[in-house]
Amino acid sequence: MKKAGILNRHLSGALAELGHGDGVLVCDAGMPIPDGPRVVDLAFRAGVPSFAEVLDGLLAELVVEGATAAEQVRGANPAAAALLDEHFPGLALVPHERLKELSAGARLVVRTGEARPYANVLLRCGVFF
């Protein structure tokens, strides 16, 4: 058994399969999950695990070269907006409906237990060299 990093075997395995340019949607419990991408559902109950906890854990494991979120996050969820701005200075913002369209092309969806609106981000994987 691993003693550090992500212990969830489904998530750990899915992350190991990602390549340059692959998309990873990290989403709240209310985001519609598209057909197609591999889904790792971490939601245990409302708020557990939080969007921030999951995002921080993923960022410790992934190289990210870009991120896209819904522009509505700024007004509806200032805490999530601040978190995204902190992690992604070049964050792209699109209408929520567009984010849902883009998420259909993701290779992996990680669902959190977050119960606040617009706590969603589409990550584009980079390379470590």
N, CA, C and O atoms as a DFTB+ gen file, in Angstrom:
516 C
 N C O
     1  1       0.841      -1.184       0.000
     2  2       0.000       0.000       0.000
     3  2       0.883       1.242       0.000
     4  3       1.896       1.301       0.696
     5  1       0.476       2.241      -0.799
     6  2       1.210       3.499      -0.816
     7  2       1.148       4.150       0.555
     8  3       0.146       4.025       1.259
     9  1       2.201       4.837       0.936
    10  2       2.170       5.544       2.218
    11  2       2.091       7.054       2.045
    12  3       2.000       7.784       3.032
    13  1       2.123       7.526       0.821
    14  2       2.048       8.965       0.586
    15  2       1.321       9.226      -0.726
    16  3       1.107       8.315      -1.526
    17  1       0.946      10.477      -0.931
    18  2       0.256      10.851      -2.157
    19  2      -1.194      10.409      -2.130
    20  3      -1.778      10.218      -1.064
    21  1      -1.763      10.249      -3.300
    22  2      -3.174       9.873      -3.420
    23  2      -3.326       8.376      -3.196
    24  3      -2.713       7.570      -3.895
    25  1      -4.141       8.014      -2.224
    26  2      -4.328       6.609      -1.870
    27  2      -5.473       5.944      -2.630
    28  3      -5.476       4.724      -2.793
    29  1      -6.445       6.728      -3.097
    30  2      -7.571       6.149      -3.825
    31  2      -7.039       5.468      -5.081
    32  3      -6.478       6.128      -5.956
    33  1      -7.211       4.152      -5.172
    34  2      -6.591       3.395      -6.262
    35  2      -7.151       3.780      -7.624
    36  3      -6.424       3.764      -8.617
    37  1      -8.426       4.124      -7.682
    38  2      -9.022       4.513      -8.963
    39  2      -8.444       5.840      -9.447
    40  3      -8.131       5.998     -10.627
    41  1      -8.306       6.787      -8.529
    42  2      -7.773       8.096      -8.897
    43  2      -6.285       8.007      -9.206
    44  3      -5.822       8.585     -10.190
    45  1      -5.543       7.299      -8.391
    46  2      -4.110       7.152      -8.609
    47  2      -3.826       6.523      -9.972
    48  3      -2.945       6.981     -10.700
    49  1      -4.563       5.487     -10.310
    50  2      -4.389       4.825     -11.600
    51  2      -4.775       5.711     -12.767
    52  3      -4.092       5.729     -13.791
    53  1      -5.866       6.444     -12.619
    54  2      -6.318       7.339     -13.688
    55  2      -5.308       8.450     -13.934
    56  3      -5.060       8.814     -15.084
    57  1      -4.727       8.990     -12.883
    58  2      -3.729      10.048     -13.031
    59  2      -2.486       9.531     -13.745
    60  3      -1.883      10.244     -14.547
    61  1      -2.106       8.292     -13.452
    62  2      -0.917       7.711     -14.074
    63  2      -1.096       7.519     -15.578
    64  3      -0.111       7.453     -16.312
    65  1      -2.325       7.432     -16.037
    66  2      -2.602       7.212     -17.457
    67  2      -2.691       8.509     -18.260
    68  3      -2.751       8.463     -19.488
    69  1      -2.702       9.655     -17.597
    70  2      -2.857      10.931     -18.298
    71  2      -1.601      11.315     -19.057
    72  3      -0.487      10.990     -18.645
    73  1      -1.793      12.012     -20.175
    74  2      -0.683      12.498     -20.967
    75  2      -0.825      13.979     -21.261
    76  3      -1.803      14.615     -20.868
    77  1       0.156      14.514     -21.950
    78  2       0.190      15.931     -22.290
    79  2      -1.058      16.336     -23.072
    80  3      -1.413      15.714     -24.073
    81  1      -1.703      17.373     -22.600
    82  2      -2.897      17.890     -23.249
    83  2      -4.196      17.271     -22.797
    84  3      -5.263      17.777     -23.145
    85  1      -4.148      16.191     -22.034
    86  2      -5.385      15.574     -21.542
    87  2      -6.098      16.504     -20.578
    88  3      -5.466      17.256     -19.836
    89  1      -7.430      16.445     -20.598
    90  2      -8.243      17.267     -19.721
    91  2      -8.706      16.509     -18.500
    92  3      -9.038      15.326     -18.569
    93  1      -8.723      17.221     -17.364
    94  2      -9.232      16.680     -16.103
    95  2     -10.238      17.669     -15.550
    96  3      -9.881      18.799     -15.219
    97  1     -11.484      17.259     -15.447
    98  2     -12.513      18.110     -14.858
    99  2     -12.609      17.796     -13.377
   100  3     -12.896      16.662     -12.994
   101  1     -12.371      18.798     -12.544
   102  2     -12.569      18.680     -11.100
   103  2     -13.866      19.433     -10.831
   104  3     -13.957      20.631     -11.095
   105  1     -14.874      18.729     -10.303
   106  2     -16.190      19.356     -10.243
   107  2     -16.883      19.169      -8.899
   108  3     -16.566      18.275      -8.114
   109  1     -17.842      20.059      -8.678
   110  2     -18.663      19.976      -7.476
   111  2     -19.708      18.877      -7.651
   112  3     -19.829      18.285      -8.724
   113  1     -20.449      18.615      -6.599
   114  2     -21.423      17.521      -6.614
   115  2     -22.588      17.782      -7.560
   116  3     -23.305      16.849      -7.921
   117  1     -22.791      19.037      -7.969
   118  2     -23.924      19.361      -8.823
   119  2     -23.622      19.450     -10.306
   120  3     -24.545      19.591     -11.107
   121  1     -22.366      19.373     -10.692
   122  2     -22.002      19.497     -12.106
   123  2     -22.461      18.265     -12.874
   124  3     -22.191      17.140     -12.454
   125  1     -23.154      18.462     -13.998
   126  2     -23.530      17.297     -14.804
   127  2     -22.275      16.594     -15.322
   128  3     -21.367      17.241     -15.843
   129  1     -22.229      15.291     -15.179
   130  2     -21.059      14.528     -15.597
   131  2     -21.304      14.010     -17.012
   132  3     -22.277      13.298     -17.261
   133  1     -20.412      14.372     -17.935
   134  2     -20.611      13.965     -19.319
   135  2     -20.392      12.467     -19.509
   136  3     -19.662      11.829     -18.751
   137  1     -21.037      11.924     -20.534
   138  2     -20.778      10.539     -20.928
   139  2     -19.412      10.497     -21.602
   140  3     -19.051      11.417     -22.336
   141  1     -18.672       9.458     -21.361
   142  2     -17.406       9.292     -22.056
   143  2     -16.189       9.273     -21.164
   144  3     -15.501       8.254     -21.106
   145  1     -15.883      10.377     -20.450
   146  2     -14.659      10.372     -19.643
   147  2     -14.739       9.363     -18.498
   148  3     -15.821       9.010     -18.026
   149  1     -13.573       8.917     -18.072
   150  2     -13.481       8.092     -16.861
   151  2     -13.879       8.976     -15.687
   152  3     -13.472      10.135     -15.620
   153  1     -14.664       8.443     -14.767
   154  2     -15.149       9.207     -13.615
   155  2     -14.644       8.571     -12.331
   156  3     -14.780       7.366     -12.118
   157  1     -14.056       9.406     -11.479
   158  2     -13.706       8.983     -10.126
   159  2     -14.530       9.863      -9.201
   160  3     -14.269      11.059      -9.072
   161  1     -15.515       9.272      -8.563
   162  2     -16.436      10.002      -7.691
   163  2     -15.950       9.890      -6.252
   164  3     -16.026       8.826      -5.639
   165  1     -15.450      11.001      -5.723
   166  2     -14.938      11.026      -4.353
   167  2     -15.972      11.526      -3.354
   168  3     -15.736      11.492      -2.147
   169  1     -17.129      11.995      -3.855
   170  2     -18.147      12.585      -2.976
   171  2     -18.587      11.582      -1.920
   172  3     -18.990      10.461      -2.232
   173  1     -18.500      12.009      -0.659
   174  2     -18.895      11.181       0.467
   175  2     -20.200      11.697       1.061
   176  3     -21.136      10.939       1.315
   177  1     -20.233      13.004       1.273
   178  2     -21.444      13.710       1.705
   179  2     -21.252      15.165       1.346
   180  3     -20.166      15.559       0.919
   181  1     -22.282      15.969       1.509
   182  2     -22.200      17.384       1.121
   183  2     -20.993      18.049       1.784
   184  3     -20.892      18.109       3.010
   185  1     -20.086      18.545       0.950
   186  2     -18.907      19.247       1.438
   187  2     -17.688      18.376       1.683
   188  3     -16.609      18.895       1.967
   189  1     -17.838      17.066       1.578
   190  2     -16.732      16.151       1.890
   191  2     -16.482      15.219       0.713
   192  3     -17.392      14.488       0.323
   193  1     -15.295      15.215       0.136
   194  2     -14.209      16.163       0.357
   195  2     -14.501      17.478      -0.367
   196  3     -15.263      17.523      -1.332
   197  1     -13.889      18.512       0.116
   198  2     -14.117      19.833      -0.474
   199  2     -13.398      19.967      -1.810
   200  3     -12.468      19.219      -2.111
   201  1     -13.837      20.916      -2.587
   202  2     -13.196      21.244      -3.852
   203  2     -11.733      21.613      -3.613
   204  3     -10.852      21.163      -4.346
   205  1     -11.471      22.426      -2.594
   206  2     -10.104      22.862      -2.287
   207  2      -9.205      21.688      -1.934
   208  3      -8.068      21.618      -2.402
   209  1      -9.698      20.764      -1.114
   210  2      -8.894      19.596      -0.726
   211  2      -8.527      18.737      -1.935
   212  3      -7.381      18.314      -2.090
   213  1      -9.512      18.492      -2.778
   214  2      -9.269      17.650      -3.944
   215  2      -8.332      18.355      -4.921
   216  3      -7.399      17.744      -5.442
   217  1      -8.580      19.633      -5.166
   218  2      -7.726      20.367      -6.088
   219  2      -6.286      20.407      -5.593
   220  3      -5.360      20.183      -6.373
   221  1      -6.085      20.686      -4.322
   222  2      -4.730      20.709      -3.770
   223  2      -4.041      19.354      -3.916
   224  3      -2.859      19.291      -4.255
   225  1      -4.773      18.274      -3.662
   226  2      -4.207      16.935      -3.805
   227  2      -3.833      16.619      -5.246
   228  3      -2.782      16.033      -5.507
   229  1      -4.690      17.006      -6.175
   230  2      -4.404      16.753      -7.581
   231  2      -3.212      17.571      -8.066
   232  3      -2.383      17.077      -8.831
   233  1      -3.130      18.814      -7.623
   234  2      -2.030      19.675      -8.066
   235  2      -0.684      19.213      -7.517
   236  3       0.362      19.543      -8.076
   237  1      -0.706      18.457      -6.436
   238  2       0.541      17.880      -5.918
   239  2       1.007      16.718      -6.794
   240  3       2.171      16.324      -6.731
   241  1       0.107      16.167      -7.608
   242  2       0.405      14.995      -8.430
   243  2       0.537      15.309      -9.920
   244  3       1.163      14.542     -10.652
   245  1      -0.035      16.413     -10.381
   246  2      -0.114      16.714     -11.808
   247  2       0.700      17.935     -12.197
   248  3       0.910      18.840     -11.390
   249  1       1.153      17.949     -13.433
   250  2       1.677      19.160     -14.054
   251  2       0.515      19.737     -14.858
   252  3      -0.061      19.049     -15.701
   253  1       0.173      20.988     -14.601
   254  2      -0.961      21.619     -15.270
   255  2      -0.448      22.809     -16.075
   256  3       0.245      23.677     -15.542
   257  1      -0.795      22.844     -17.372
   258  2      -0.347      23.949     -18.207
   259  2      -1.454      24.957     -18.490
   260  3      -1.195      26.003     -19.085
   261  1      -2.671      24.661     -18.078
   262  2      -3.764      25.597     -18.269
   263  2      -5.002      25.154     -17.527
   264  3      -5.165      23.978     -17.205
   265  1      -5.882      26.122     -17.256
   266  2      -7.110      25.824     -16.521
   267  2      -8.235      26.723     -17.020
   268  3      -8.012      27.877     -17.384
   269  1      -9.448      26.171     -17.031
   270  2     -10.632      26.895     -17.478
   271  2     -11.736      26.696     -16.450
   272  3     -11.952      25.587     -15.963
   273  1     -12.436      27.788     -16.123
   274  2     -13.550      27.728     -15.173
   275  2     -14.712      28.559     -15.716
   276  3     -14.566      29.296     -16.692
   277  1     -15.854      28.426     -15.072
   278  2     -17.031      29.209     -15.461
   279  2     -16.894      30.641     -14.961
   280  3     -16.507      30.871     -13.815
   281  1     -17.211      31.596     -15.818
   282  2     -17.110      33.005     -15.420
   283  2     -18.059      33.334     -14.263
   284  3     -17.831      34.301     -13.536
   285  1     -19.111      32.546     -14.087
   286  2     -20.070      32.783     -13.008
   287  2     -19.467      32.566     -11.626
   288  3     -20.038      33.021     -10.634
   289  1     -18.331      31.884     -11.535
   290  2     -17.706      31.623     -10.237
   291  2     -17.374      32.930      -9.518
   292  3     -17.438      32.992      -8.290
   293  1     -17.024      33.964     -10.263
   294  2     -16.630      35.245      -9.652
   295  2     -17.740      35.819      -8.764
   296  3     -17.469      36.273      -7.653
   297  1     -18.972      35.801      -9.241
   298  2     -20.072      36.378      -8.476
   299  2     -20.745      35.415      -7.518
   300  3     -21.206      35.816      -6.450
   301  1     -20.802      34.135      -7.900
   302  2     -21.576      33.164      -7.128
   303  2     -20.777      32.432      -6.061
   304  3     -21.351      31.922      -5.098
   305  1     -19.446      32.374      -6.223
   306  2     -18.637      31.609      -5.274
   307  2     -17.258      32.263      -5.138
   308  3     -16.277      31.757      -5.682
   309  1     -17.182      33.385      -4.415
   310  2     -15.913      34.109      -4.284
   311  2     -14.777      33.272      -3.689
   312  3     -13.615      33.480      -4.039
   313  1     -15.091      32.339      -2.804
   314  2     -14.042      31.496      -2.212
   315  2     -13.402      30.607      -3.280
   316  3     -12.179      30.481      -3.330
   317  1     -14.216      29.997      -4.125
   318  2     -13.681      29.160      -5.202
   319  2     -12.930      30.020      -6.212
   320  3     -11.887      29.609      -6.719
   321  1     -13.451      31.212      -6.509
   322  2     -12.771      32.114      -7.441
   323  2     -11.387      32.493      -6.916
   324  3     -10.418      32.510      -7.675
   325  1     -11.292      32.793      -5.633
   326  2      -9.999      33.154      -5.038
   327  2      -9.032      31.969      -5.087
   328  3      -7.849      32.147      -5.377
   329  1      -9.524      30.776      -4.808
   330  2      -8.693      29.574      -4.861
   331  2      -8.161      29.351      -6.274
   332  3      -6.980      29.058      -6.456
   333  1      -9.026      29.486      -7.263
   334  2      -8.619      29.289      -8.648
   335  2      -7.618      30.360      -9.083
   336  3      -6.636      30.056      -9.761
   337  1      -7.865      31.609      -8.695
   338  2      -6.926      32.694      -9.030
   339  2      -5.558      32.463      -8.390
   340  3      -4.523      32.763      -8.985
   341  1      -5.568      31.931      -7.178
   342  2      -4.312      31.652      -6.469
   343  2      -3.489      30.585      -7.197
   344  3      -2.272      30.714      -7.325
   345  1      -4.145      29.554      -7.663
   346  2      -3.453      28.440      -8.312
   347  2      -3.168      28.678      -9.798
   348  3      -2.187      28.165     -10.336
   349  1      -4.026      29.454     -10.456
   350  2      -3.939      29.608     -11.910
   351  2      -4.011      31.082     -12.311
   352  3      -5.088      31.575     -12.647
   353  1      -2.890      31.785     -12.280
   354  2      -2.899      33.212     -12.639
   355  2      -3.438      33.479     -14.051
   356  3      -3.991      34.550     -14.301
   357  1      -3.288      32.536     -14.963
   358  2      -3.785      32.703     -16.331
   359  2      -5.110      32.002     -16.571
   360  3      -5.398      31.593     -17.696
   361  1      -5.916      31.858     -15.534
   362  2      -7.191      31.145     -15.614
   363  2      -8.066      31.706     -16.738
   364  3      -8.306      32.911     -16.809
   365  1      -8.536      30.818     -17.610
   366  2      -9.485      31.195     -18.659
   367  2     -10.898      31.069     -18.099
   368  3     -11.223      30.091     -17.425
   369  1     -11.718      32.046     -18.378
   370  2     -13.109      32.027     -17.926
   371  2     -14.039      31.977     -19.128
   372  3     -13.882      32.731     -20.089
   373  1     -15.007      31.077     -19.055
   374  2     -15.995      30.909     -20.118
   375  2     -17.376      30.807     -19.466
   376  3     -17.466      30.539     -18.268
   377  1     -18.450      31.015     -20.226
   378  2     -19.786      30.790     -19.655
   379  2     -19.922      29.339     -19.181
   380  3     -19.313      28.430     -19.745
   381  1     -20.721      29.143     -18.149
   382  2     -20.881      27.813     -17.556
   383  2     -21.323      26.770     -18.591
   384  3     -20.853      25.632     -18.574
   385  1     -22.220      27.164     -19.479
   386  2     -22.673      26.231     -20.507
   387  2     -21.509      25.798     -21.396
   388  3     -21.452      24.646     -21.826
   389  1     -20.590      26.709     -21.670
   390  2     -19.410      26.365     -22.482
   391  2     -18.489      25.417     -21.716
   392  3     -17.917      24.496     -22.297
   393  1     -18.348      25.648     -20.403
   394  2     -17.527      24.747     -19.595
   395  2     -18.094      23.332     -19.642
   396  3     -17.340      22.364     -19.734
   397  1     -19.410      23.210     -19.579
   398  2     -20.035      21.885     -19.669
   399  2     -19.740      21.244     -21.024
   400  3     -19.488      20.041     -21.090
   401  1     -19.768      22.024     -22.102
   402  2     -19.440      21.498     -23.428
   403  2     -17.986      21.034     -23.480
   404  3     -17.695      19.949     -23.983
   405  1     -17.081      21.855     -22.962
   406  2     -15.657      21.518     -22.969
   407  2     -15.359      20.280     -22.131
   408  3     -14.457      19.506     -22.452
   409  1     -16.120      20.099     -21.056
   410  2     -15.859      18.969     -20.157
   411  2     -16.131      17.623     -20.826
   412  3     -15.621      16.595     -20.381
   413  1     -16.927      17.627     -21.889
   414  2     -17.191      16.384     -22.616
   415  2     -15.916      15.828     -23.249
   416  3     -15.827      14.630     -23.519
   417  1     -14.928      16.699     -23.487
   418  2     -13.672      16.258     -24.063
   419  2     -12.623      15.866     -23.036
   420  3     -11.508      15.490     -23.398
   421  1     -12.970      15.951     -21.765
   422  2     -12.022      15.588     -20.702
   423  2     -11.754      14.088     -20.735
   424  3     -12.612      13.299     -21.131
   425  1     -10.585      13.718     -20.327
   426  2     -10.251      12.286     -20.225
   427  2     -10.663      11.734     -18.864
   428  3     -10.945      10.544     -18.723
   429  1     -10.694      12.630     -17.846
   430  2     -10.991      12.209     -16.483
   431  2     -11.875      13.253     -15.815
   432  3     -11.666      14.455     -15.981
   433  1     -12.860      12.787     -15.061
   434  2     -13.701      13.644     -14.229
   435  2     -13.510      13.211     -12.786
   436  3     -13.655      12.033     -12.458
   437  1     -13.184      14.170     -11.921
   438  2     -13.045      13.900     -10.490
   439  2     -14.139      14.694      -9.787
   440  3     -14.109      15.925      -9.767
   441  1     -15.096      13.988      -9.216
   442  2     -16.244      14.622      -8.553
   443  2     -15.957      14.741      -7.067
   444  3     -15.640      13.757      -6.398
   445  1     -16.074      15.959      -6.563
   446  2     -15.871      16.219      -5.145
   447  2     -17.228      16.258      -4.450
   448  3     -18.268      16.160      -5.100
   449  1     -17.211      16.401      -3.148
   450  2     -18.450      16.548      -2.398
   451  2     -18.866      18.003      -2.232
   452  3     -19.811      18.306      -1.504
   453  1     -18.160      18.897      -2.906
   454  2     -18.427      20.341      -2.769
   455  2     -19.888      20.646      -3.065
   456  3     -20.452      20.149      -4.039
   457  1     -20.495      21.468      -2.216
   458  2     -21.907      21.794      -2.353
   459  2     -22.131      23.285      -2.560
   460  3     -23.221      23.792      -2.295
   461  1     -21.107      23.991      -3.034
   462  2     -21.261      25.408      -3.391
   463  2     -21.210      25.515      -4.915
   464  3     -20.515      24.729      -5.558
   465  1     -21.938      26.477      -5.510
   466  2     -22.027      26.546      -6.974
   467  2     -20.711      26.926      -7.647
   468  3     -19.883      27.649      -7.092
   469  1     -20.556      26.419      -8.844
   470  2     -19.454      26.771      -9.761
   471  2     -18.074      26.418      -9.223
   472  3     -17.090      27.038      -9.628
   473  1     -17.968      25.449      -8.331
   474  2     -16.667      24.972      -7.859
   475  2     -16.215      23.877      -8.821
   476  3     -16.184      22.693      -8.484
   477  1     -15.867      24.312     -10.027
   478  2     -15.489      23.413     -11.111
   479  2     -14.313      24.019     -11.857
   480  3     -14.234      25.236     -12.023
   481  1     -13.401      23.166     -12.304
   482  2     -12.309      23.644     -13.140
   483  2     -11.876      22.519     -14.072
   484  3     -11.802      21.354     -13.682
   485  1     -11.594      22.901     -15.305
   486  2     -11.090      21.966     -16.294
   487  2      -9.583      22.216     -16.429
   488  3      -9.153      23.289     -16.853
   489  1      -8.808      21.219     -16.065
   490  2      -7.350      21.324     -16.098
   491  2      -6.814      20.708     -17.393
   492  3      -7.332      19.697     -17.868
   493  1      -5.778      21.323     -17.956
   494  2      -5.091      20.768     -19.114
   495  2      -3.715      20.320     -18.666
   496  3      -2.912      21.127     -18.198
   497  1      -3.445      19.033     -18.809
   498  2      -2.195      18.467     -18.324
   499  2      -1.001      18.931     -19.143
   500  3      -1.067      19.072     -20.364
   501  1       0.080      19.162     -18.433
   502  2       1.342      19.496     -19.066
   503  2       2.311      18.334     -18.947
   504  3       1.904      17.206     -18.668
   505  1       3.583      18.605     -19.155
   506  2       4.615      17.580     -19.002
   507  2       5.644      18.066     -17.999
   508  3       5.803      19.272     -17.812
   509  1       6.338      17.153     -17.355
   510  2       7.253      17.514     -16.293
   511  2       8.667      17.794     -16.788
   512  3       9.545      18.089     -15.977
   513  1       8.913      17.711     -18.082
   514  2      10.261      17.985     -18.606
   515  2      10.213      19.078     -19.638
   516  3      11.247      19.449     -20.193
